[in-house]
Amino acid sequence: MEVYSCPDEGVLATVSGEIVRTFERNGDKYVAFTVRVSDAGGRLLAKVEHTSIYGLRSRA
């Protein structure tokens, strides 16, 4: 997570994101995405790059 600026209290923020890629490793399914937080004027406040598992392989 990168924080570029802290908004004043009460300032509205917009959160948007995009999927960067999906991939499979050892049978599990992953998604990598980037989330951006901006103020009402469009100024970038923070950015998060994250990878999550969204599908587990069968453990049977």
mmCIF file of the N, C-alpha and C atoms, coordinates in Angstrom:
data_MODEL
# 
_entry.id   MODEL 
# 
loop_
_atom_site.group_PDB 
_atom_site.id 
_atom_site.type_symbol 
_atom_site.label_atom_id 
_atom_site.label_alt_id 
_atom_site.label_comp_id 
_atom_site.label_asym_id 
_atom_site.label_entity_id 
_atom_site.label_seq_id 
_atom_site.pdbx_PDB_ins_code 
_atom_site.Cartn_x 
_atom_site.Cartn_y 
_atom_site.Cartn_z 
_atom_site.occupancy 
_atom_site.B_iso_or_equiv 
_atom_site.pdbx_formal_charge 
_atom_site.auth_seq_id 
_atom_site.auth_comp_id 
_atom_site.auth_asym_id 
_atom_site.auth_atom_id 
_atom_site.pdbx_PDB_model_num 
ATOM 1   N N  . MET A 1 1  ? 0.844   -1.170  0.000   1.00 0.00 ? 1  MET A N  1 
ATOM 2   C CA . MET A 1 1  ? 0.000   0.000   0.000   1.00 0.00 ? 1  MET A CA 1 
ATOM 3   C C  . MET A 1 1  ? 0.887   1.229   0.000   1.00 0.00 ? 1  MET A C  1 
ATOM 4   N N  . GLU A 1 2  ? 0.555   2.154   -0.873  1.00 0.00 ? 2  GLU A N  1 
ATOM 5   C CA . GLU A 1 2  ? 1.262   3.423   -0.929  1.00 0.00 ? 2  GLU A CA 1 
ATOM 6   C C  . GLU A 1 2  ? 0.251   4.527   -0.616  1.00 0.00 ? 2  GLU A C  1 
ATOM 7   N N  . VAL A 1 3  ? 0.562   5.344   0.374   1.00 0.00 ? 3  VAL A N  1 
ATOM 8   C CA . VAL A 1 3  ? -0.297  6.477   0.733   1.00 0.00 ? 3  VAL A CA 1 
ATOM 9   C C  . VAL A 1 3  ? 0.406   7.744   0.273   1.00 0.00 ? 3  VAL A C  1 
ATOM 10  N N  . TYR A 1 4  ? -0.272  8.514   -0.561  1.00 0.00 ? 4  TYR A N  1 
ATOM 11  C CA . TYR A 1 4  ? 0.319   9.721   -1.130  1.00 0.00 ? 4  TYR A CA 1 
ATOM 12  C C  . TYR A 1 4  ? -0.107  10.977  -0.386  1.00 0.00 ? 4  TYR A C  1 
ATOM 13  N N  . SER A 1 5  ? -1.333  10.962  0.135   1.00 0.00 ? 5  SER A N  1 
ATOM 14  C CA . SER A 1 5  ? -1.851  12.142  0.818   1.00 0.00 ? 5  SER A CA 1 
ATOM 15  C C  . SER A 1 5  ? -3.023  11.729  1.691   1.00 0.00 ? 5  SER A C  1 
ATOM 16  N N  . CYS A 1 6  ? -3.186  12.391  2.815   1.00 0.00 ? 6  CYS A N  1 
ATOM 17  C CA . CYS A 1 6  ? -4.323  12.136  3.700   1.00 0.00 ? 6  CYS A CA 1 
ATOM 18  C C  . CYS A 1 6  ? -5.337  13.258  3.515   1.00 0.00 ? 6  CYS A C  1 
ATOM 19  N N  . PRO A 1 7  ? -6.578  12.914  3.209   1.00 0.00 ? 7  PRO A N  1 
ATOM 20  C CA . PRO A 1 7  ? -7.594  13.954  3.029   1.00 0.00 ? 7  PRO A CA 1 
ATOM 21  C C  . PRO A 1 7  ? -8.038  14.515  4.367   1.00 0.00 ? 7  PRO A C  1 
ATOM 22  N N  . ASP A 1 8  ? -8.619  15.689  4.320   1.00 0.00 ? 8  ASP A N  1 
ATOM 23  C CA . ASP A 1 8  ? -9.206  16.265  5.523   1.00 0.00 ? 8  ASP A CA 1 
ATOM 24  C C  . ASP A 1 8  ? -10.463 15.484  5.892   1.00 0.00 ? 8  ASP A C  1 
ATOM 25  N N  . GLU A 1 9  ? -10.823 15.528  7.148   1.00 0.00 ? 9  GLU A N  1 
ATOM 26  C CA . GLU A 1 9  ? -12.023 14.853  7.613   1.00 0.00 ? 9  GLU A CA 1 
ATOM 27  C C  . GLU A 1 9  ? -13.238 15.379  6.853   1.00 0.00 ? 9  GLU A C  1 
ATOM 28  N N  . GLY A 1 10 ? -14.089 14.460  6.431   1.00 0.00 ? 10 GLY A N  1 
ATOM 29  C CA . GLY A 1 10 ? -15.319 14.821  5.730   1.00 0.00 ? 10 GLY A CA 1 
ATOM 30  C C  . GLY A 1 10 ? -15.189 14.898  4.225   1.00 0.00 ? 10 GLY A C  1 
ATOM 31  N N  . VAL A 1 11 ? -13.975 14.789  3.693   1.00 0.00 ? 11 VAL A N  1 
ATOM 32  C CA . VAL A 1 11 ? -13.769 14.830  2.246   1.00 0.00 ? 11 VAL A CA 1 
ATOM 33  C C  . VAL A 1 11 ? -14.228 13.501  1.643   1.00 0.00 ? 11 VAL A C  1 
ATOM 34  N N  . LEU A 1 12 ? -15.029 13.575  0.575   1.00 0.00 ? 12 LEU A N  1 
ATOM 35  C CA . LEU A 1 12 ? -15.481 12.363  -0.094  1.00 0.00 ? 12 LEU A CA 1 
ATOM 36  C C  . LEU A 1 12 ? -14.351 11.757  -0.903  1.00 0.00 ? 12 LEU A C  1 
ATOM 37  N N  . ALA A 1 13 ? -14.291 10.436  -0.903  1.00 0.00 ? 13 ALA A N  1 
ATOM 38  C CA . ALA A 1 13 ? -13.263 9.726   -1.659  1.00 0.00 ? 13 ALA A CA 1 
ATOM 39  C C  . ALA A 1 13 ? -13.932 8.730   -2.591  1.00 0.00 ? 13 ALA A C  1 
ATOM 40  N N  . THR A 1 14 ? -13.252 8.448   -3.695  1.00 0.00 ? 14 THR A N  1 
ATOM 41  C CA . THR A 1 14 ? -13.709 7.461   -4.659  1.00 0.00 ? 14 THR A CA 1 
ATOM 42  C C  . THR A 1 14 ? -12.709 6.321   -4.678  1.00 0.00 ? 14 THR A C  1 
ATOM 43  N N  . VAL A 1 15 ? -13.229 5.098   -4.647  1.00 0.00 ? 15 VAL A N  1 
ATOM 44  C CA . VAL A 1 15 ? -12.382 3.909   -4.709  1.00 0.00 ? 15 VAL A CA 1 
ATOM 45  C C  . VAL A 1 15 ? -12.667 3.213   -6.033  1.00 0.00 ? 15 VAL A C  1 
ATOM 46  N N  . SER A 1 16 ? -11.613 2.941   -6.798  1.00 0.00 ? 16 SER A N  1 
ATOM 47  C CA . SER A 1 16 ? -11.766 2.233   -8.063  1.00 0.00 ? 16 SER A CA 1 
ATOM 48  C C  . SER A 1 16 ? -10.670 1.189   -8.171  1.00 0.00 ? 16 SER A C  1 
ATOM 49  N N  . GLY A 1 17 ? -10.893 0.219   -9.018  1.00 0.00 ? 17 GLY A N  1 
ATOM 50  C CA . GLY A 1 17 ? -9.894  -0.818  -9.154  1.00 0.00 ? 17 GLY A CA 1 
ATOM 51  C C  . GLY A 1 17 ? -9.940  -1.489  -10.496 1.00 0.00 ? 17 GLY A C  1 
ATOM 52  N N  . GLU A 1 18 ? -8.886  -2.232  -10.757 1.00 0.00 ? 18 GLU A N  1 
ATOM 53  C CA . GLU A 1 18 ? -8.827  -3.002  -11.989 1.00 0.00 ? 18 GLU A CA 1 
ATOM 54  C C  . GLU A 1 18 ? -8.103  -4.315  -11.726 1.00 0.00 ? 18 GLU A C  1 
ATOM 55  N N  . ILE A 1 19 ? -8.557  -5.341  -12.413 1.00 0.00 ? 19 ILE A N  1 
ATOM 56  C CA . ILE A 1 19 ? -7.885  -6.632  -12.350 1.00 0.00 ? 19 ILE A CA 1 
ATOM 57  C C  . ILE A 1 19 ? -6.695  -6.576  -13.285 1.00 0.00 ? 19 ILE A C  1 
ATOM 58  N N  . VAL A 1 20 ? -5.527  -6.868  -12.748 1.00 0.00 ? 20 VAL A N  1 
ATOM 59  C CA . VAL A 1 20 ? -4.295  -6.811  -13.520 1.00 0.00 ? 20 VAL A CA 1 
ATOM 60  C C  . VAL A 1 20 ? -4.044  -8.136  -14.238 1.00 0.00 ? 20 VAL A C  1 
ATOM 61  N N  . ARG A 1 21 ? -4.300  -9.243  -13.524 1.00 0.00 ? 21 ARG A N  1 
ATOM 62  C CA . ARG A 1 21 ? -4.130  -10.558 -14.141 1.00 0.00 ? 21 ARG A CA 1 
ATOM 63  C C  . ARG A 1 21 ? -4.767  -11.631 -13.280 1.00 0.00 ? 21 ARG A C  1 
ATOM 64  N N  . THR A 1 22 ? -5.038  -12.750 -13.897 1.00 0.00 ? 22 THR A N  1 
ATOM 65  C CA . THR A 1 22 ? -5.457  -13.952 -13.188 1.00 0.00 ? 22 THR A CA 1 
ATOM 66  C C  . THR A 1 22 ? -4.476  -15.054 -13.566 1.00 0.00 ? 22 THR A C  1 
ATOM 67  N N  . PHE A 1 23 ? -4.259  -15.968 -12.619 1.00 0.00 ? 23 PHE A N  1 
ATOM 68  C CA . PHE A 1 23 ? -3.341  -17.060 -12.898 1.00 0.00 ? 23 PHE A CA 1 
ATOM 69  C C  . PHE A 1 23 ? -3.648  -18.227 -11.976 1.00 0.00 ? 23 PHE A C  1 
ATOM 70  N N  . GLU A 1 24 ? -3.058  -19.368 -12.295 1.00 0.00 ? 24 GLU A N  1 
ATOM 71  C CA . GLU A 1 24 ? -3.249  -20.572 -11.497 1.00 0.00 ? 24 GLU A CA 1 
ATOM 72  C C  . GLU A 1 24 ? -1.888  -21.059 -11.023 1.00 0.00 ? 24 GLU A C  1 
ATOM 73  N N  . ARG A 1 25 ? -1.827  -21.475 -9.762  1.00 0.00 ? 25 ARG A N  1 
ATOM 74  C CA . ARG A 1 25 ? -0.589  -22.003 -9.187  1.00 0.00 ? 25 ARG A CA 1 
ATOM 75  C C  . ARG A 1 25 ? -0.958  -23.189 -8.297  1.00 0.00 ? 25 ARG A C  1 
ATOM 76  N N  . ASN A 1 26 ? -0.369  -24.331 -8.570  1.00 0.00 ? 26 ASN A N  1 
ATOM 77  C CA . ASN A 1 26 ? -0.637  -25.554 -7.802  1.00 0.00 ? 26 ASN A CA 1 
ATOM 78  C C  . ASN A 1 26 ? -2.124  -25.877 -7.744  1.00 0.00 ? 26 ASN A C  1 
ATOM 79  N N  . GLY A 1 27 ? -2.854  -25.542 -8.805  1.00 0.00 ? 27 GLY A N  1 
ATOM 80  C CA . GLY A 1 27 ? -4.278  -25.845 -8.876  1.00 0.00 ? 27 GLY A CA 1 
ATOM 81  C C  . GLY A 1 27 ? -5.179  -24.797 -8.248  1.00 0.00 ? 27 GLY A C  1 
ATOM 82  N N  . ASP A 1 28 ? -4.629  -23.847 -7.515  1.00 0.00 ? 28 ASP A N  1 
ATOM 83  C CA . ASP A 1 28 ? -5.425  -22.759 -6.928  1.00 0.00 ? 28 ASP A CA 1 
ATOM 84  C C  . ASP A 1 28 ? -5.505  -21.608 -7.927  1.00 0.00 ? 28 ASP A C  1 
ATOM 85  N N  . LYS A 1 29 ? -6.616  -20.875 -7.918  1.00 0.00 ? 29 LYS A N  1 
ATOM 86  C CA . LYS A 1 29 ? -6.807  -19.755 -8.835  1.00 0.00 ? 29 LYS A CA 1 
ATOM 87  C C  . LYS A 1 29 ? -6.596  -18.440 -8.091  1.00 0.00 ? 29 LYS A C  1 
ATOM 88  N N  . TYR A 1 30 ? -5.838  -17.541 -8.709  1.00 0.00 ? 30 TYR A N  1 
ATOM 89  C CA . TYR A 1 30 ? -5.470  -16.263 -8.103  1.00 0.00 ? 30 TYR A CA 1 
ATOM 90  C C  . TYR A 1 30 ? -5.931  -15.106 -8.986  1.00 0.00 ? 30 TYR A C  1 
ATOM 91  N N  . VAL A 1 31 ? -6.116  -13.965 -8.354  1.00 0.00 ? 31 VAL A N  1 
ATOM 92  C CA . VAL A 1 31 ? -6.387  -12.722 -9.066  1.00 0.00 ? 31 VAL A CA 1 
ATOM 93  C C  . VAL A 1 31 ? -5.486  -11.635 -8.472  1.00 0.00 ? 31 VAL A C  1 
ATOM 94  N N  . ALA A 1 32 ? -4.855  -10.855 -9.336  1.00 0.00 ? 32 ALA A N  1 
ATOM 95  C CA . ALA A 1 32 ? -4.036  -9.718  -8.899  1.00 0.00 ? 32 ALA A CA 1 
ATOM 96  C C  . ALA A 1 32 ? -4.761  -8.456  -9.348  1.00 0.00 ? 32 ALA A C  1 
ATOM 97  N N  . PHE A 1 33 ? -4.881  -7.496  -8.442  1.00 0.00 ? 33 PHE A N  1 
ATOM 98  C CA . PHE A 1 33 ? -5.601  -6.280  -8.789  1.00 0.00 ? 33 PHE A CA 1 
ATOM 99  C C  . PHE A 1 33 ? -4.959  -5.060  -8.148  1.00 0.00 ? 33 PHE A C  1 
ATOM 100 N N  . THR A 1 34 ? -5.295  -3.896  -8.695  1.00 0.00 ? 34 THR A N  1 
ATOM 101 C CA . THR A 1 34 ? -4.837  -2.613  -8.184  1.00 0.00 ? 34 THR A CA 1 
ATOM 102 C C  . THR A 1 34 ? -6.056  -1.797  -7.804  1.00 0.00 ? 34 THR A C  1 
ATOM 103 N N  . VAL A 1 35 ? -6.027  -1.214  -6.615  1.00 0.00 ? 35 VAL A N  1 
ATOM 104 C CA . VAL A 1 35 ? -7.104  -0.356  -6.125  1.00 0.00 ? 35 VAL A CA 1 
ATOM 105 C C  . VAL A 1 35 ? -6.537  1.040   -5.918  1.00 0.00 ? 35 VAL A C  1 
ATOM 106 N N  . ARG A 1 36 ? -7.287  2.051   -6.369  1.00 0.00 ? 36 ARG A N  1 
ATOM 107 C CA . ARG A 1 36 ? -6.874  3.448   -6.205  1.00 0.00 ? 36 ARG A CA 1 
ATOM 108 C C  . ARG A 1 36 ? -7.932  4.195   -5.408  1.00 0.00 ? 36 ARG A C  1 
ATOM 109 N N  . VAL A 1 37 ? -7.480  5.059   -4.521  1.00 0.00 ? 37 VAL A N  1 
ATOM 110 C CA . VAL A 1 37 ? -8.369  5.923   -3.735  1.00 0.00 ? 37 VAL A CA 1 
ATOM 111 C C  . VAL A 1 37 ? -8.045  7.364   -4.118  1.00 0.00 ? 37 VAL A C  1 
ATOM 112 N N  . SER A 1 38 ? -9.060  8.098   -4.580  1.00 0.00 ? 38 SER A N  1 
ATOM 113 C CA . SER A 1 38 ? -8.883  9.485   -5.020  1.00 0.00 ? 38 SER A CA 1 
ATOM 114 C C  . SER A 1 38 ? -9.871  10.391  -4.311  1.00 0.00 ? 38 SER A C  1 
ATOM 115 N N  . ASP A 1 39 ? -9.518  11.675  -4.199  1.00 0.00 ? 39 ASP A N  1 
ATOM 116 C CA . ASP A 1 39 ? -10.469 12.626  -3.622  1.00 0.00 ? 39 ASP A CA 1 
ATOM 117 C C  . ASP A 1 39 ? -11.412 13.122  -4.718  1.00 0.00 ? 39 ASP A C  1 
ATOM 118 N N  . ALA A 1 40 ? -12.351 13.983  -4.361  1.00 0.00 ? 40 ALA A N  1 
ATOM 119 C CA . ALA A 1 40 ? -13.369 14.458  -5.296  1.00 0.00 ? 40 ALA A CA 1 
ATOM 120 C C  . ALA A 1 40 ? -12.758 15.207  -6.479  1.00 0.00 ? 40 ALA A C  1 
ATOM 121 N N  . GLY A 1 41 ? -11.578 15.773  -6.313  1.00 0.00 ? 41 GLY A N  1 
ATOM 122 C CA . GLY A 1 41 ? -10.902 16.478  -7.388  1.00 0.00 ? 41 GLY A CA 1 
ATOM 123 C C  . GLY A 1 41 ? -10.064 15.578  -8.279  1.00 0.00 ? 41 GLY A C  1 
ATOM 124 N N  . GLY A 1 42 ? -10.033 14.278  -7.977  1.00 0.00 ? 42 GLY A N  1 
ATOM 125 C CA . GLY A 1 42 ? -9.268  13.331  -8.770  1.00 0.00 ? 42 GLY A CA 1 
ATOM 126 C C  . GLY A 1 42 ? -7.846  13.121  -8.299  1.00 0.00 ? 42 GLY A C  1 
ATOM 127 N N  . ARG A 1 43 ? -7.447  13.766  -7.207  1.00 0.00 ? 43 ARG A N  1 
ATOM 128 C CA . ARG A 1 43 ? -6.078  13.611  -6.688  1.00 0.00 ? 43 ARG A CA 1 
ATOM 129 C C  . ARG A 1 43 ? -5.926  12.226  -6.066  1.00 0.00 ? 43 ARG A C  1 
ATOM 130 N N  . LEU A 1 44 ? -4.899  11.508  -6.476  1.00 0.00 ? 44 LEU A N  1 
ATOM 131 C CA . LEU A 1 44 ? -4.645  10.165  -5.965  1.00 0.00 ? 44 LEU A CA 1 
ATOM 132 C C  . LEU A 1 44 ? -4.193  10.242  -4.507  1.00 0.00 ? 44 LEU A C  1 
ATOM 133 N N  . LEU A 1 45 ? -4.931  9.557   -3.630  1.00 0.00 ? 45 LEU A N  1 
ATOM 134 C CA . LEU A 1 45 ? -4.615  9.549   -2.202  1.00 0.00 ? 45 LEU A CA 1 
ATOM 135 C C  . LEU A 1 45 ? -3.834  8.300   -1.798  1.00 0.00 ? 45 LEU A C  1 
ATOM 136 N N  . ALA A 1 46 ? -4.198  7.157   -2.396  1.00 0.00 ? 46 ALA A N  1 
ATOM 137 C CA . ALA A 1 46 ? -3.535  5.898   -2.039  1.00 0.00 ? 46 ALA A CA 1 
ATOM 138 C C  . ALA A 1 46 ? -3.696  4.890   -3.166  1.00 0.00 ? 46 ALA A C  1 
ATOM 139 N N  . LYS A 1 47 ? -2.790  3.916   -3.182  1.00 0.00 ? 47 LYS A N  1 
ATOM 140 C CA . LYS A 1 47 ? -2.849  2.839   -4.161  1.00 0.00 ? 47 LYS A CA 1 
ATOM 141 C C  . LYS A 1 47 ? -2.479  1.538   -3.459  1.00 0.00 ? 47 LYS A C  1 
ATOM 142 N N  . VAL A 1 48 ? -3.234  0.479   -3.757  1.00 0.00 ? 48 VAL A N  1 
ATOM 143 C CA . VAL A 1 48 ? -2.990  -0.838  -3.181  1.00 0.00 ? 48 VAL A CA 1 
ATOM 144 C C  . VAL A 1 48 ? -2.853  -1.839  -4.317  1.00 0.00 ? 48 VAL A C  1 
ATOM 145 N N  . GLU A 1 49 ? -1.801  -2.630  -4.309  1.00 0.00 ? 49 GLU A N  1 
ATOM 146 C CA . GLU A 1 49 ? -1.644  -3.740  -5.239  1.00 0.00 ? 49 GLU A CA 1 
ATOM 147 C C  . GLU A 1 49 ? -1.746  -5.004  -4.409  1.00 0.00 ? 49 GLU A C  1 
ATOM 148 N N  . HIS A 1 50 ? -2.659  -5.905  -4.813  1.00 0.00 ? 50 HIS A N  1 
ATOM 149 C CA . HIS A 1 50 ? -2.961  -7.057  -3.970  1.00 0.00 ? 50 HIS A CA 1 
ATOM 150 C C  . HIS A 1 50 ? -3.213  -8.293  -4.823  1.00 0.00 ? 50 HIS A C  1 
ATOM 151 N N  . THR A 1 51 ? -2.877  -9.450  -4.290  1.00 0.00 ? 51 THR A N  1 
ATOM 152 C CA . THR A 1 51 ? -3.170  -10.739 -4.934  1.00 0.00 ? 51 THR A CA 1 
ATOM 153 C C  . THR A 1 51 ? -3.979  -11.582 -3.955  1.00 0.00 ? 51 THR A C  1 
ATOM 154 N N  . SER A 1 52 ? -5.051  -12.183 -4.455  1.00 0.00 ? 52 SER A N  1 
ATOM 155 C CA . SER A 1 52 ? -5.932  -13.013 -3.622  1.00 0.00 ? 52 SER A CA 1 
ATOM 156 C C  . SER A 1 52 ? -6.203  -14.344 -4.297  1.00 0.00 ? 52 SER A C  1 
ATOM 157 N N  . ILE A 1 53 ? -6.441  -15.356 -3.484  1.00 0.00 ? 53 ILE A N  1 
ATOM 158 C CA . ILE A 1 53 ? -6.915  -16.642 -3.988  1.00 0.00 ? 53 ILE A CA 1 
ATOM 159 C C  . ILE A 1 53 ? -8.438  -16.545 -4.089  1.00 0.00 ? 53 ILE A C  1 
ATOM 160 N N  . TYR A 1 54 ? -8.987  -16.910 -5.251  1.00 0.00 ? 54 TYR A N  1 
ATOM 161 C CA . TYR A 1 54 ? -10.441 -16.901 -5.387  1.00 0.00 ? 54 TYR A CA 1 
ATOM 162 C C  . TYR A 1 54 ? -11.010 -18.283 -5.663  1.00 0.00 ? 54 TYR A C  1 
ATOM 163 N N  . GLY A 1 55 ? -10.156 -19.269 -5.876  1.00 0.00 ? 55 GLY A N  1 
ATOM 164 C CA . GLY A 1 55 ? -10.629 -20.634 -6.099  1.00 0.00 ? 55 GLY A CA 1 
ATOM 165 C C  . GLY A 1 55 ? -9.594  -21.625 -5.628  1.00 0.00 ? 55 GLY A C  1 
ATOM 166 N N  . LEU A 1 56 ? -9.995  -22.491 -4.704  1.00 0.00 ? 56 LEU A N  1 
ATOM 167 C CA . LEU A 1 56 ? -9.070  -23.495 -4.177  1.00 0.00 ? 56 LEU A CA 1 
ATOM 168 C C  . LEU A 1 56 ? -9.216  -24.804 -4.953  1.00 0.00 ? 56 LEU A C  1 
ATOM 169 N N  . ARG A 1 57 ? -8.097  -25.480 -5.133  1.00 0.00 ? 57 ARG A N  1 
ATOM 170 C CA . ARG A 1 57 ? -8.129  -26.787 -5.792  1.00 0.00 ? 57 ARG A CA 1 
ATOM 171 C C  . ARG A 1 57 ? -8.854  -27.777 -4.891  1.00 0.00 ? 57 ARG A C  1 
ATOM 172 N N  . SER A 1 58 ? -9.303  -28.844 -5.460  1.00 0.00 ? 58 SER A N  1 
ATOM 173 C CA . SER A 1 58 ? -9.954  -29.890 -4.693  1.00 0.00 ? 58 SER A CA 1 
ATOM 174 C C  . SER A 1 58 ? -8.915  -30.535 -3.782  1.00 0.00 ? 58 SER A C  1 
ATOM 175 N N  . ARG A 1 59 ? -9.241  -30.698 -2.522  1.00 0.00 ? 59 ARG A N  1 
ATOM 176 C CA . ARG A 1 59 ? -8.291  -31.263 -1.548  1.00 0.00 ? 59 ARG A CA 1 
ATOM 177 C C  . ARG A 1 59 ? -8.534  -32.759 -1.329  1.00 0.00 ? 59 ARG A C  1 
ATOM 178 N N  . ALA A 1 60 ? -9.423  -33.339 -2.110  1.00 0.00 ? 60 ALA A N  1 
ATOM 179 C CA . ALA A 1 60 ? -9.775  -34.760 -1.935  1.00 0.00 ? 60 ALA A CA 1 
ATOM 180 C C  . ALA A 1 60 ? -8.692  -35.694 -2.393  1.00 0.00 ? 60 ALA A C  1 
# 
